[in-house]
Amino acid sequence: MTYLKPPLFVRQVFNRIALATGISGTEKVTVTRRRSGTPQSVPIIPVDVGGVRYLVSTRGESEWVRNVRATPTVDIGGKRGTVRYTATEVPVAERDPIIAAYRVKAGKTVEGYWQKLPAATDHPVFALSEVTR
């Protein structure tokens, strides 16, 4: 799988702003790092399709994707507080309608990623099931 590494500005500045403010519809997704067991937080724009919430990786095989595969429990914090989910990877054959909805929701901000990584196989997608506490 391919991965588009974000530029230094995105990693050091934009992601911090997005995590703090929710700019562009981002929400704070926290996963467990597969090697250290420590939390990793990244800004992601979740999308709802057919009553199910999904996470889409715009940059491909990212660290958060690998971490979710290893430990599928994710916390999403937004305006409504933090909700815990179990993530299940969506098979490639079922990703197209989710990716299409995601691209509409995220808008022009993400178009460049699909120009560089055009195939559904390039964009891992996870369905989220809320964990009842």
N, CA, C and O atoms as CSV, one atom per row, in Angstrom:
chain,resi,resn,atom,element,x,y,z
A,1,MET,N,N,0.835,-1.200,0.000
A,1,MET,CA,C,0.000,0.000,0.000
A,1,MET,C,C,0.868,1.248,0.000
A,1,MET,O,O,2.009,1.247,0.463
A,2,THR,N,N,0.298,2.282,-0.523
A,2,THR,CA,C,0.995,3.552,-0.649
A,2,THR,C,C,0.653,4.462,0.527
A,2,THR,O,O,-0.399,4.336,1.153
A,3,TYR,N,N,1.569,5.376,0.805
A,3,TYR,CA,C,1.346,6.356,1.863
A,3,TYR,C,C,1.870,7.707,1.402
A,3,TYR,O,O,2.995,7.813,0.912
A,4,LEU,N,N,1.048,8.737,1.561
A,4,LEU,CA,C,1.457,10.107,1.265
A,4,LEU,C,C,1.826,10.784,2.583
A,4,LEU,O,O,0.951,11.151,3.367
A,5,LYS,N,N,3.104,10.944,2.817
A,5,LYS,CA,C,3.566,11.576,4.053
A,5,LYS,C,C,3.190,13.058,4.036
A,5,LYS,O,O,3.456,13.759,3.059
A,6,PRO,N,N,2.570,13.532,5.123
A,6,PRO,CA,C,2.202,14.955,5.145
A,6,PRO,C,C,3.438,15.841,5.274
A,6,PRO,O,O,4.422,15.452,5.903
A,7,PRO,N,N,3.385,17.022,4.682
A,7,PRO,CA,C,4.501,17.959,4.823
A,7,PRO,C,C,4.681,18.372,6.289
A,7,PRO,O,O,3.768,18.237,7.103
A,8,LEU,N,N,5.853,18.869,6.598
A,8,LEU,CA,C,6.186,19.284,7.966
A,8,LEU,C,C,5.161,20.283,8.507
A,8,LEU,O,O,4.759,20.177,9.666
A,9,PHE,N,N,4.734,21.246,7.695
A,9,PHE,CA,C,3.756,22.238,8.153
A,9,PHE,C,C,2.472,21.562,8.621
A,9,PHE,O,O,1.917,21.929,9.657
A,10,VAL,N,N,2.006,20.590,7.874
A,10,VAL,CA,C,0.772,19.884,8.247
A,10,VAL,C,C,0.979,19.140,9.562
A,10,VAL,O,O,0.138,19.216,10.457
A,11,ARG,N,N,2.089,18.425,9.682
A,11,ARG,CA,C,2.354,17.645,10.902
A,11,ARG,C,C,2.541,18.524,12.128
A,11,ARG,O,O,2.005,18.226,13.196
A,12,GLN,N,N,3.295,19.599,11.983
A,12,GLN,CA,C,3.664,20.404,13.137
A,12,GLN,C,C,2.699,21.543,13.463
A,12,GLN,O,O,2.601,21.958,14.618
A,13,VAL,N,N,1.990,22.049,12.460
A,13,VAL,CA,C,1.133,23.209,12.686
A,13,VAL,C,C,-0.346,22.888,12.448
A,13,VAL,O,O,-1.156,22.985,13.370
A,14,PHE,N,N,-0.700,22.506,11.216
A,14,PHE,CA,C,-2.112,22.343,10.881
A,14,PHE,C,C,-2.791,21.281,11.733
A,14,PHE,O,O,-3.886,21.517,12.243
A,15,ASN,N,N,-2.169,20.120,11.900
A,15,ASN,CA,C,-2.808,19.058,12.681
A,15,ASN,C,C,-3.089,19.498,14.119
A,15,ASN,O,O,-4.126,19.150,14.683
A,16,ARG,N,N,-2.188,20.246,14.699
A,16,ARG,CA,C,-2.408,20.746,16.071
A,16,ARG,C,C,-3.583,21.719,16.128
A,16,ARG,O,O,-4.392,21.675,17.055
A,17,ILE,N,N,-3.669,22.588,15.137
A,17,ILE,CA,C,-4.793,23.531,15.068
A,17,ILE,C,C,-6.094,22.771,14.861
A,17,ILE,O,O,-7.100,23.062,15.509
A,18,ALA,N,N,-6.074,21.790,13.953
A,18,ALA,CA,C,-7.282,21.006,13.671
A,18,ALA,C,C,-7.736,20.232,14.907
A,18,ALA,O,O,-8.933,20.161,15.186
A,19,LEU,N,N,-6.798,19.657,15.645
A,19,LEU,CA,C,-7.160,18.927,16.858
A,19,LEU,C,C,-7.780,19.851,17.904
A,19,LEU,O,O,-8.709,19.463,18.613
A,20,ALA,N,N,-7.263,21.065,17.994
A,20,ALA,CA,C,-7.737,21.998,19.008
A,20,ALA,C,C,-9.050,22.670,18.640
A,20,ALA,O,O,-9.839,23.009,19.522
A,21,THR,N,N,-9.296,22.868,17.336
A,21,THR,CA,C,-10.442,23.681,16.933
A,21,THR,C,C,-11.521,22.938,16.158
A,21,THR,O,O,-12.658,23.405,16.095
A,22,GLY,N,N,-11.192,21.795,15.566
A,22,GLY,CA,C,-12.169,21.103,14.724
A,22,GLY,C,C,-12.348,21.770,13.372
A,22,GLY,O,O,-13.388,21.606,12.733
A,23,ILE,N,N,-11.352,22.517,12.932
A,23,ILE,CA,C,-11.412,23.211,11.650
A,23,ILE,C,C,-11.724,22.221,10.522
A,23,ILE,O,O,-11.282,21.073,10.561
A,24,SER,N,N,-12.460,22.656,9.551
A,24,SER,CA,C,-12.830,21.863,8.364
A,24,SER,C,C,-13.618,20.603,8.711
A,24,SER,O,O,-13.603,19.634,7.952
A,25,GLY,N,N,-14.300,20.611,9.844
A,25,GLY,CA,C,-15.118,19.457,10.210
A,25,GLY,C,C,-14.349,18.299,10.817
A,25,GLY,O,O,-14.876,17.194,10.950
A,26,THR,N,N,-13.094,18.556,11.186
A,26,THR,CA,C,-12.300,17.477,11.765
A,26,THR,C,C,-12.740,17.172,13.192
A,26,THR,O,O,-13.250,18.029,13.913
A,27,GLU,N,N,-12.524,15.930,13.564
A,27,GLU,CA,C,-12.737,15.492,14.929
A,27,GLU,C,C,-11.471,14.797,15.387
A,27,GLU,O,O,-10.705,14.285,14.570
A,28,LYS,N,N,-11.252,14.779,16.678
A,28,LYS,CA,C,-10.053,14.174,17.248
A,28,LYS,C,C,-10.261,12.671,17.391
A,28,LYS,O,O,-11.112,12.219,18.157
A,29,VAL,N,N,-9.476,11.910,16.648
A,29,VAL,CA,C,-9.522,10.452,16.727
A,29,VAL,C,C,-8.283,9.993,17.494
A,29,VAL,O,O,-7.155,10.331,17.137
A,30,THR,N,N,-8.511,9.228,18.538
A,30,THR,CA,C,-7.413,8.720,19.343
A,30,THR,C,C,-7.380,7.207,19.250
A,30,THR,O,O,-8.374,6.528,19.507
A,31,VAL,N,N,-6.214,6.691,18.878
A,31,VAL,CA,C,-6.000,5.255,18.744
A,31,VAL,C,C,-4.822,4.872,19.633
A,31,VAL,O,O,-4.122,5.740,20.155
A,32,THR,N,N,-4.608,3.579,19.801
A,32,THR,CA,C,-3.483,3.095,20.600
A,32,THR,C,C,-2.348,2.701,19.666
A,32,THR,O,O,-2.534,1.899,18.751
A,33,ARG,N,N,-1.171,3.272,19.905
A,33,ARG,CA,C,-0.006,2.915,19.089
A,33,ARG,C,C,0.333,1.445,19.286
A,33,ARG,O,O,0.357,0.948,20.412
A,34,ARG,N,N,0.589,0.766,18.200
A,34,ARG,CA,C,0.770,-0.680,18.241
A,34,ARG,C,C,2.069,-1.103,18.905
A,34,ARG,O,O,2.144,-2.219,19.420
A,35,ARG,N,N,3.076,-0.279,18.916
A,35,ARG,CA,C,4.363,-0.662,19.513
A,35,ARG,C,C,4.506,-0.206,20.958
A,35,ARG,O,O,4.915,-0.982,21.822
A,36,SER,N,N,4.174,1.045,21.219
A,36,SER,CA,C,4.382,1.596,22.564
A,36,SER,C,C,3.161,1.471,23.459
A,36,SER,O,O,3.283,1.504,24.684
A,37,GLY,N,N,1.972,1.327,22.853
A,37,GLY,CA,C,0.743,1.285,23.644
A,37,GLY,C,C,0.265,2.649,24.106
A,37,GLY,O,O,-0.710,2.744,24.852
A,38,THR,N,N,0.941,3.709,23.671
A,38,THR,CA,C,0.548,5.069,24.048
A,38,THR,C,C,-0.503,5.591,23.077
A,38,THR,O,O,-0.630,5.071,21.968
A,39,PRO,N,N,-1.261,6.614,23.478
A,39,PRO,CA,C,-2.283,7.157,22.576
A,39,PRO,C,C,-1.671,7.975,21.438
A,39,PRO,O,O,-0.657,8.652,21.609
A,40,GLN,N,N,-2.308,7.893,20.285
A,40,GLN,CA,C,-1.984,8.724,19.130
A,40,GLN,C,C,-3.270,9.434,18.728
A,40,GLN,O,O,-4.286,8.783,18.485
A,41,SER,N,N,-3.237,10.760,18.655
A,41,SER,CA,C,-4.418,11.533,18.250
A,41,SER,C,C,-4.156,12.189,16.904
A,41,SER,O,O,-3.103,12.786,16.679
A,42,VAL,N,N,-5.134,12.068,16.015
A,42,VAL,CA,C,-5.042,12.665,14.687
A,42,VAL,C,C,-6.375,13.317,14.342
A,42,VAL,O,O,-7.426,12.858,14.789
A,43,PRO,N,N,-6.336,14.388,13.547
A,43,PRO,CA,C,-7.587,14.987,13.098
A,43,PRO,C,C,-8.107,14.232,11.878
A,43,PRO,O,O,-7.376,14.027,10.909
A,44,ILE,N,N,-9.359,13.823,11.930
A,44,ILE,CA,C,-9.978,13.086,10.833
A,44,ILE,C,C,-11.401,13.608,10.669
A,44,ILE,O,O,-12.023,14.059,11.631
A,45,ILE,N,N,-11.908,13.542,9.442
A,45,ILE,CA,C,-13.290,13.913,9.177
A,45,ILE,C,C,-14.094,12.622,9.037
A,45,ILE,O,O,-14.054,11.994,7.979
A,46,PRO,N,N,-14.815,12.215,10.068
A,46,PRO,CA,C,-15.663,11.015,9.937
A,46,PRO,C,C,-16.835,11.311,9.000
A,46,PRO,O,O,-17.243,12.463,8.847
A,47,VAL,N,N,-17.370,10.266,8.379
A,47,VAL,CA,C,-18.507,10.428,7.479
A,47,VAL,C,C,-19.560,9.378,7.837
A,47,VAL,O,O,-19.234,8.235,8.157
A,48,ASP,N,N,-20.819,9.786,7.778
A,48,ASP,CA,C,-21.929,8.870,8.042
A,48,ASP,C,C,-22.575,8.477,6.724
A,48,ASP,O,O,-22.929,9.332,5.912
A,49,VAL,N,N,-22.727,7.159,6.522
A,49,VAL,CA,C,-23.362,6.632,5.321
A,49,VAL,C,C,-24.299,5.512,5.748
A,49,VAL,O,O,-23.871,4.543,6.375
A,50,GLY,N,N,-25.573,5.644,5.411
A,50,GLY,CA,C,-26.535,4.595,5.729
A,50,GLY,C,C,-26.641,4.291,7.213
A,50,GLY,O,O,-26.863,3.143,7.598
A,51,GLY,N,N,-26.484,5.307,8.047
A,51,GLY,CA,C,-26.603,5.119,9.485
A,51,GLY,C,C,-25.360,4.553,10.162
A,51,GLY,O,O,-25.392,4.242,11.353
A,52,VAL,N,N,-24.262,4.415,9.414
A,52,VAL,CA,C,-23.005,3.917,9.971
A,52,VAL,C,C,-21.960,5.014,9.854
A,52,VAL,O,O,-21.907,5.735,8.857
A,53,ARG,N,N,-21.139,5.130,10.870
A,53,ARG,CA,C,-20.054,6.114,10.871
A,53,ARG,C,C,-18.780,5.437,10.373
A,53,ARG,O,O,-18.499,4.288,10.712
A,54,TYR,N,N,-18.010,6.175,9.557
A,54,TYR,CA,C,-16.802,5.616,8.964
A,54,TYR,C,C,-15.619,6.560,9.120
A,54,TYR,O,O,-15.781,7.777,9.208
A,55,LEU,N,N,-14.421,5.970,9.152
A,55,LEU,CA,C,-13.169,6.713,9.049
A,55,LEU,C,C,-12.540,6.330,7.711
A,55,LEU,O,O,-12.504,5.156,7.345
A,56,VAL,N,N,-12.048,7.332,6.987
A,56,VAL,CA,C,-11.408,7.115,5.696
A,56,VAL,C,C,-9.998,7.685,5.780
A,56,VAL,O,O,-9.803,8.814,6.231
A,57,SER,N,N,-9.019,6.901,5.344
A,57,SER,CA,C,-7.640,7.386,5.319
A,57,SER,C,C,-7.365,8.040,3.975
A,57,SER,O,O,-7.300,7.360,2.951
A,58,THR,N,N,-7.207,9.343,3.976
A,58,THR,CA,C,-6.943,10.069,2.733
A,58,THR,C,C,-5.518,9.844,2.240
A,58,THR,O,O,-5.256,9.903,1.039
A,59,ARG,N,N,-4.615,9.590,3.154
A,59,ARG,CA,C,-3.193,9.475,2.810
A,59,ARG,C,C,-2.729,8.034,2.628
A,59,ARG,O,O,-1.535,7.789,2.453
A,60,GLY,N,N,-3.646,7.088,2.666
A,60,GLY,CA,C,-3.269,5.698,2.443
A,60,GLY,C,C,-2.890,4.971,3.715
A,60,GLY,O,O,-3.540,5.120,4.750
A,61,GLU,N,N,-1.833,4.185,3.629
A,61,GLU,CA,C,-1.394,3.291,4.712
A,61,GLU,C,C,-0.645,4.088,5.781
A,61,GLU,O,O,0.576,3.986,5.901
A,62,SER,N,N,-1.381,4.874,6.547
A,62,SER,CA,C,-0.787,5.750,7.554
A,62,SER,C,C,-0.553,5.002,8.860
A,62,SER,O,O,-0.998,3.867,9.033
A,63,GLU,N,N,0.147,5.655,9.766
A,63,GLU,CA,C,0.394,5.052,11.078
A,63,GLU,C,C,-0.906,4.800,11.826
A,63,GLU,O,O,-1.056,3.755,12.459
A,64,TRP,N,N,-1.862,5.748,11.767
A,64,TRP,CA,C,-3.104,5.530,12.508
A,64,TRP,C,C,-3.843,4.321,11.956
A,64,TRP,O,O,-4.497,3.604,12.714
A,65,VAL,N,N,-3.753,4.079,10.642
A,65,VAL,CA,C,-4.406,2.914,10.036
A,65,VAL,C,C,-3.782,1.635,10.584
A,65,VAL,O,O,-4.497,0.720,10.993
A,66,ARG,N,N,-2.473,1.567,10.593
A,66,ARG,CA,C,-1.778,0.385,11.120
A,66,ARG,C,C,-2.103,0.169,12.590
A,66,ARG,O,O,-2.250,-0.965,13.047
A,67,ASN,N,N,-2.212,1.270,13.324
A,67,ASN,CA,C,-2.541,1.168,14.747
A,67,ASN,C,C,-3.960,0.648,14.962
A,67,ASN,O,O,-4.187,-0.165,15.857
A,68,VAL,N,N,-4.912,1.103,14.156
A,68,VAL,CA,C,-6.296,0.633,14.280
A,68,VAL,C,C,-6.390,-0.850,13.934
A,68,VAL,O,O,-7.136,-1.594,14.571
A,69,ARG,N,N,-5.643,-1.272,12.940
A,69,ARG,CA,C,-5.645,-2.702,12.596
A,69,ARG,C,C,-5.135,-3.544,13.761
A,69,ARG,O,O,-5.625,-4.650,13.991
A,70,ALA,N,N,-4.157,-3.026,14.492
A,70,ALA,CA,C,-3.596,-3.768,15.624
A,70,ALA,C,C,-4.505,-3.718,16.851
A,70,ALA,O,O,-4.661,-4.715,17.556
A,71,THR,N,N,-5.099,-2.557,17.099
A,71,THR,CA,C,-6.002,-2.365,18.241
A,71,THR,C,C,-7.205,-1.579,17.747
A,71,THR,O,O,-7.128,-0.356,17.627
A,72,PRO,N,N,-8.314,-2.247,17.457
A,72,PRO,CA,C,-9.437,-1.584,16.782
A,72,PRO,C,C,-10.326,-0.698,17.658
A,72,PRO,O,O,-11.391,-0.275,17.209
A,73,THR,N,N,-9.923,-0.415,18.873
A,73,THR,CA,C,-10.695,0.504,19.712
A,73,THR,C,C,-10.234,1.927,19.441
A,73,THR,O,O,-9.047,2.234,19.555
A,74,VAL,N,N,-11.187,2.807,19.077
A,74,VAL,CA,C,-10.868,4.205,18.805
A,74,VAL,C,C,-11.807,5.106,19.601
A,74,VAL,O,O,-12.968,4.768,19.830
A,75,ASP,N,N,-11.293,6.241,20.013
A,75,ASP,CA,C,-12.101,7.267,20.673
A,75,ASP,C,C,-12.190,8.460,19.739
A,75,ASP,O,O,-11.183,8.906,19.190
A,76,ILE,N,N,-13.401,8.973,19.562
A,76,ILE,CA,C,-13.598,10.158,18.737
A,76,ILE,C,C,-14.179,11.248,19.612
A,76,ILE,O,O,-15.251,11.100,20.198
A,77,GLY,N,N,-13.443,12.350,19.686
A,77,GLY,CA,C,-13.873,13.491,20.477
A,77,GLY,C,C,-14.288,14.622,19.577
A,77,GLY,O,O,-13.572,14.991,18.646
A,78,GLY,N,N,-15.446,15.167,19.860
A,78,GLY,CA,C,-15.953,16.286,19.070
A,78,GLY,C,C,-16.797,17.172,19.953
A,78,GLY,O,O,-16.643,17.182,21.174
A,79,LYS,N,N,-17.677,17.907,19.337
A,79,LYS,CA,C,-18.539,18.832,20.062
A,79,LYS,C,C,-19.475,18.118,21.030
A,79,LYS,O,O,-19.926,18.699,22.017
A,80,ARG,N,N,-19.761,16.843,20.735
A,80,ARG,CA,C,-20.688,16.078,21.582
A,80,ARG,C,C,-19.977,15.294,22.685
A,80,ARG,O,O,-20.610,14.507,23.388
A,81,GLY,N,N,-18.690,15.498,22.842
A,81,GLY,CA,C,-17.926,14.735,23.820
A,81,GLY,C,C,-17.160,13.618,23.123
A,81,GLY,O,O,-17.017,13.609,21.900
A,82,THR,N,N,-16.672,12.680,23.923
A,82,THR,CA,C,-15.889,11.579,23.375
A,82,THR,C,C,-16.707,10.302,23.373
A,82,THR,O,O,-17.371,9.967,24.354
A,83,VAL,N,N,-16.646,9.592,22.247
A,83,VAL,CA,C,-17.376,8.336,22.095
A,83,VAL,C,C,-16.368,7.260,21.725
A,83,VAL,O,O,-15.490,7.492,20.894
A,84,ARG,N,N,-16.484,6.099,22.328
A,84,ARG,CA,C,-15.613,4.963,22.030
A,84,ARG,C,C,-16.282,4.050,21.006
A,84,ARG,O,O,-17.475,3.757,21.087
A,85,TYR,N,N,-15.475,3.610,20.039
A,85,TYR,CA,C,-15.945,2.745,18.964
A,85,TYR,C,C,-15.004,1.560,18.783
A,85,TYR,O,O,-13.841,1.591,19.184
A,86,THR,N,N,-15.542,0.527,18.170
A,86,THR,CA,C,-14.735,-0.556,17.634
A,86,THR,C,C,-14.721,-0.375,16.129
A,86,THR,O,O,-15.773,-0.219,15.509
A,87,ALA,N,N,-13.531,-0.395,15.537
A,87,ALA,CA,C,-13.381,-0.180,14.098
A,87,ALA,C,C,-13.198,-1.512,13.385
A,87,ALA,O,O,-12.449,-2.379,13.835
A,88,THR,N,N,-13.894,-1.657,12.267
A,88,THR,CA,C,-13.781,-2.846,11.421
A,88,THR,C,C,-13.460,-2.389,10.014
A,88,THR,O,O,-14.173,-1.559,9.451
A,89,GLU,N,N,-12.390,-2.924,9.440
A,89,GLU,CA,C,-12.002,-2.494,8.098
A,89,GLU,C,C,-13.021,-2.957,7.068
A,89,GLU,O,O,-13.485,-4.097,7.094
A,90,VAL,N,N,-13.355,-2.054,6.171
A,90,VAL,CA,C,-14.328,-2.314,5.119
A,90,VAL,C,C,-13.594,-2.941,3.930
A,90,VAL,O,O,-12.558,-2.425,3.510
A,91,PRO,N,N,-14.110,-4.041,3.386
A,91,PRO,CA,C,-13.475,-4.637,2.201
A,91,PRO,C,C,-13.437,-3.650,1.036
A,91,PRO,O,O,-14.324,-2.809,0.893
A,92,VAL,N,N,-12.407,-3.763,0.213
A,92,VAL,CA,C,-12.208,-2.845,-0.911
A,92,VAL,C,C,-13.447,-2.764,-1.795
A,92,VAL,O,O,-13.812,-1.675,-2.241
A,93,ALA,N,N,-14.094,-3.882,-2.054
A,93,ALA,CA,C,-15.261,-3.909,-2.952
A,93,ALA,C,C,-16.435,-3.089,-2.426
A,93,ALA,O,O,-17.334,-2.747,-3.194
A,94,GLU,N,N,-16.446,-2.766,-1.130
A,94,GLU,CA,C,-17.559,-2.022,-0.526
A,94,GLU,C,C,-17.218,-0.562,-0.223
A,94,GLU,O,O,-18.041,0.151,0.351
A,95,ARG,N,N,-16.038,-0.112,-0.592
A,95,ARG,CA,C,-15.576,1.227,-0.205
A,95,ARG,C,C,-16.104,2.363,-1.073
A,95,ARG,O,O,-16.241,3.483,-0.580
A,96,ASP,N,N,-16.401,2.118,-2.333
A,96,ASP,CA,C,-16.720,3.221,-3.253
A,96,ASP,C,C,-17.807,4.177,-2.762
A,96,ASP,O,O,-17.589,5.387,-2.808
A,97,PRO,N,N,-18.977,3.698,-2.290
A,97,PRO,CA,C,-19.996,4.673,-1.857
A,97,PRO,C,C,-19.572,5.464,-0.606
A,97,PRO,O,O,-19.975,6.613,-0.422
A,98,ILE,N,N,-18.767,4.841,0.233
A,98,ILE,CA,C,-18.288,5.530,1.447
A,98,ILE,C,C,-17.284,6.607,1.054
A,98,ILE,O,O,-17.350,7.738,1.536
A,99,ILE,N,N,-16.364,6.245,0.183
A,99,ILE,CA,C,-15.370,7.216,-0.282
A,99,ILE,C,C,-16.047,8.361,-1.019
A,99,ILE,O,O,-15.657,9.516,-0.850
A,100,ALA,N,N,-17.055,8.063,-1.833
A,100,ALA,CA,C,-17.780,9.121,-2.550
A,100,ALA,C,C,-18.436,10.090,-1.572
A,100,ALA,O,O,-18.358,11.304,-1.760
A,101,ALA,N,N,-19.076,9.573,-0.539
A,101,ALA,CA,C,-19.709,10.435,0.476
A,101,ALA,C,C,-18.662,11.234,1.233
A,101,ALA,O,O,-18.871,12.406,1.546
A,102,TYR,N,N,-17.544,10.603,1.522
A,102,TYR,CA,C,-16.459,11.291,2.225
A,102,TYR,C,C,-15.931,12.456,1.394
A,102,TYR,O,O,-15.721,13.551,1.915
A,103,ARG,N,N,-15.719,12.221,0.114
A,103,ARG,CA,C,-15.177,13.270,-0.753
A,103,ARG,C,C,-16.126,14.456,-0.860
A,103,ARG,O,O,-15.679,15.600,-0.946
A,104,VAL,N,N,-17.428,14.196,-0.856
A,104,VAL,CA,C,-18.409,15.288,-0.859
A,104,VAL,C,C,-18.320,16.063,0.449
A,104,VAL,O,O,-18.296,17.294,0.440
A,105,LYS,N,N,-18.271,15.358,1.565
A,105,LYS,CA,C,-18.234,16.015,2.870
A,105,LYS,C,C,-16.944,16.814,3.072
A,105,LYS,O,O,-16.987,17.960,3.518
A,106,ALA,N,N,-15.801,16.212,2.745
A,106,ALA,CA,C,-14.512,16.860,2.990
A,106,ALA,C,C,-14.195,17.940,1.958
A,106,ALA,O,O,-13.427,18.860,2.242
A,107,GLY,N,N,-14.772,17.839,0.779
A,107,GLY,CA,C,-14.614,18.881,-0.224
A,107,GLY,C,C,-13.251,18.935,-0.894
A,107,GLY,O,O,-12.523,17.944,-0.949
A,108,LYS,N,N,-12.933,20.099,-1.393
A,108,LYS,CA,C,-11.710,20.288,-2.176
A,108,LYS,C,C,-10.439,20.026,-1.383
A,108,LYS,O,O,-9.383,19.776,-1.965
A,109,THR,N,N,-10.533,20.080,-0.075
A,109,THR,CA,C,-9.370,19.849,0.773
A,109,THR,C,C,-8.708,18.511,0.479
A,109,THR,O,O,-7.489,18.388,0.595
A,110,VAL,N,N,-9.496,17.504,0.099
A,110,VAL,CA,C,-8.953,16.153,-0.072
A,110,VAL,C,C,-8.762,15.735,-1.526
A,110,VAL,O,O,-8.249,14.646,-1.782
A,111,GLU,N,N,-9.154,16.558,-2.473
A,111,GLU,CA,C,-9.090,16.159,-3.886
A,111,GLU,C,C,-7.687,15.784,-4.338
A,111,GLU,O,O,-7.525,14.857,-5.131
A,112,GLY,N,N,-6.687,16.475,-3.857
A,112,GLY,CA,C,-5.310,16.181,-4.256
A,112,GLY,C,C,-4.872,14.782,-3.882
A,112,GLY,O,O,-4.060,14.176,-4.582
A,113,TYR,N,N,-5.398,14.264,-2.791
A,113,TYR,CA,C,-5.037,12.900,-2.382
A,113,TYR,C,C,-5.538,11.885,-3.401
A,113,TYR,O,O,-4.843,10.914,-3.699
A,114,TRP,N,N,-6.744,12.098,-3.941
A,114,TRP,CA,C,-7.296,11.157,-4.910
A,114,TRP,C,C,-6.649,11.308,-6.279
A,114,TRP,O,O,-6.692,10.377,-7.083
A,115,GLN,N,N,-6.062,12.442,-6.557
A,115,GLN,CA,C,-5.295,12.568,-7.793
A,115,GLN,C,C,-4.014,11.742,-7.710
A,115,GLN,O,O,-3.575,11.159,-8.701
A,116,LYS,N,N,-3.419,11.697,-6.517
A,116,LYS,CA,C,-2.174,10.937,-6.323
A,116,LYS,C,C,-2.443,9.465,-6.012
A,116,LYS,O,O,-1.664,8.596,-6.403
A,117,LEU,N,N,-3.531,9.188,-5.319
A,117,LEU,CA,C,-3.906,7.812,-4.951
A,117,LEU,C,C,-5.347,7.578,-5.410
A,117,LEU,O,O,-6.268,7.697,-4.602
A,118,PRO,N,N,-5.563,7.250,-6.680
A,118,PRO,CA,C,-6.924,7.208,-7.216
A,118,PRO,C,C,-7.748,5.965,-6.887
A,118,PRO,O,O,-8.974,6.015,-6.990
A,119,ALA,N,N,-7.137,4.869,-6.502
A,119,ALA,CA,C,-7.870,3.607,-6.319
A,119,ALA,C,C,-8.418,3.458,-4.905
A,119,ALA,O,O,-7.825,3.943,-3.941
A,120,ALA,N,N,-9.551,2.783,-4.796
A,120,ALA,CA,C,-10.140,2.510,-3.473
A,120,ALA,C,C,-9.197,1.679,-2.615
A,120,ALA,O,O,-9.228,1.778,-1.388
A,121,THR,N,N,-8.362,0.863,-3.242
A,121,THR,CA,C,-7.393,0.063,-2.482
A,121,THR,C,C,-6.369,0.937,-1.772
A,121,THR,O,O,-5.737,0.498,-0.812
A,122,ASP,N,N,-6.201,2.175,-2.240
A,122,ASP,CA,C,-5.243,3.106,-1.639
A,122,ASP,C,C,-5.762,3.780,-0.375
A,122,ASP,O,O,-4.995,4.422,0.343
A,123,HIS,N,N,-7.065,3.641,-0.094
A,123,HIS,CA,C,-7.678,4.381,1.002
A,123,HIS,C,C,-8.399,3.431,1.967
A,123,HIS,O,O,-9.569,3.109,1.762
A,124,PRO,N,N,-7.701,2.982,3.019
A,124,PRO,CA,C,-8.380,2.139,4.004
A,124,PRO,C,C,-9.589,2.858,4.602
A,124,PRO,O,O,-9.549,4.062,4.857
A,125,VAL,N,N,-10.657,2.102,4.818
A,125,VAL,CA,C,-11.901,2.621,5.370
A,125,VAL,C,C,-12.298,1.706,6.530
A,125,VAL,O,O,-12.188,0.483,6.437
A,126,PHE,N,N,-12.763,2.321,7.627
A,126,PHE,CA,C,-13.177,1.567,8.796
A,126,PHE,C,C,-14.598,1.937,9.192
A,126,PHE,O,O,-14.928,3.115,9.322
A,127,ALA,N,N,-15.433,0.927,9.382
A,127,ALA,CA,C,-16.788,1.125,9.922
A,127,ALA,C,C,-16.665,1.162,11.442
A,127,ALA,O,O,-15.894,0.404,12.030
A,128,LEU,N,N,-17.421,2.035,12.061
A,128,LEU,CA,C,-17.361,2.205,13.509
A,128,LEU,C,C,-18.642,1.710,14.169
A,128,LEU,O,O,-19.748,2.032,13.734
A,129,SER,N,N,-18.474,0.928,15.215
A,129,SER,CA,C,-19.601,0.465,16.043
A,129,SER,C,C,-19.380,1.015,17.443
A,129,SER,O,O,-18.341,0.785,18.060
A,130,GLU,N,N,-20.370,1.741,17.929
A,130,GLU,CA,C,-20.220,2.353,19.256
A,130,GLU,C,C,-20.151,1.274,20.339
A,130,GLU,O,O,-20.919,0.312,20.337
A,131,VAL,N,N,-19.212,1.467,21.255
A,131,VAL,CA,C,-19.043,0.558,22.381
A,131,VAL,C,C,-19.915,1.062,23.516
A,131,VAL,O,O,-19.796,2.214,23.933
A,132,THR,N,N,-20.785,0.207,24.014
A,132,THR,CA,C,-21.624,0.610,25.158
A,132,THR,C,C,-20.841,0.355,26.417
A,132,THR,O,O,-20.221,-0.695,26.583
A,133,ARG,N,N,-20.876,1.322,27.298
A,133,ARG,CA,C,-20.086,1.244,28.535
A,133,ARG,C,C,-20.939,0.798,29.680
A,133,ARG,O,O,-20.450,0.673,30.803
